[in-house]
Amino acid sequence: MGAVARAIERKLTLGLSPSALRVVDDSARHAGHAGAREGGESHFNVTIEAAAFAGLSRVRRQRLVYALLADELAGPVHALSLTTRAPGES
């Protein structure tokens, strides 16, 4: 796991105390596309389950994650695919 992926994992863990978190660097699939960086760590898929999402719309959940990852989204991360769930949701 690279430095950007570790930062994403750390910030989401500290900010949301997830019961499940998966951060996948998907940059290799986007090589040669806009925003792709040599060495990867520009495109990520994140699946997160956290009690903090209970009762929130999908948009509000994503905004919460984006706020926690503002530095990464302003810099090295070009694309972030999110799956957000509250405990008990499928």
C-alpha positions in Angstrom: 0.0 0.0 0.0 1.4 3.4 -1.0 1.6 6.6 1.0 -1.6 8.1 -0.5 -3.6 5.0 0.1 -2.3 4.9 3.7 -3.3 8.6 4.2 -6.8 7.8 2.9 -7.1 4.9 5.2 -5.8 6.8 8.2 -8.0 9.8 7.7 -11.2 7.8 7.1 -10.4 5.6 10.2 -9.8 8.6 12.4 -12.7 10.6 11.1 -15.4 7.9 10.8 -14.3 4.9 12.9 -15.5 2.5 10.3 -16.6 -1.1 11.0 -15.2 -2.0 7.5 -12.9 -0.1 5.2 -11.3 -1.2 1.9 -9.0 1.2 -0.1 -8.0 -0.1 -3.5 -5.5 1.7 -5.8 -7.1 1.3 -9.2 -4.6 3.6 -11.0 -3.1 0.8 -13.2 -6.5 0.5 -15.1 -6.3 4.2 -15.9 -2.7 4.4 -17.2 -2.5 6.9 -20.1 -5.8 8.5 -19.1 -6.4 12.0 -17.8 -5.1 12.5 -14.3 -3.1 9.2 -14.2 0.3 9.7 -12.6 3.4 7.6 -13.1 3.7 5.3 -10.1 -0.1 5.2 -9.6 -2.0 6.4 -6.5 -4.2 8.7 -8.6 -7.4 6.6 -8.9 -9.0 4.8 -5.9 -12.0 2.7 -5.1 -13.1 3.0 -1.4 -15.7 0.9 0.3 -16.6 2.0 3.8 -19.1 1.0 6.4 -19.6 3.4 9.3 -22.3 4.2 11.9 -21.8 7.9 11.0 -23.6 7.2 7.7 -26.8 6.1 9.3 -29.7 8.3 8.2 -27.6 10.2 5.7 -28.3 10.4 2.0 -25.7 9.0 -0.4 -24.7 12.6 -1.3 -24.2 13.6 2.3 -22.1 10.5 2.9 -19.9 11.3 0.0 -19.5 14.9 1.0 -18.4 13.8 4.5 -15.7 11.6 2.9 -14.7 14.3 0.5 -14.3 16.8 3.4 -12.0 14.3 5.2 -9.9 13.7 2.1 -9.8 17.4 0.9 -6.0 17.5 0.7 -5.7 14.3 -1.2 -8.5 15.3 -3.7 -6.8 18.7 -4.2 -3.5 17.0 -4.9 -2.6 13.4 -5.9 -6.0 11.9 -6.2 -7.6 12.4 -9.5 -10.6 10.0 -9.1 -12.3 8.5 -6.1 -15.1 5.9 -6.4 -17.0 5.5 -3.2 -19.3 2.9 -1.8 -20.7 4.1 1.5 -22.9 2.1 3.9 -24.2 2.2 7.4 -24.0 -1.0 9.4 -26.7 -3.4 8.4 -27.0 -2.0 4.9 -26.2 -4.2 1.9 
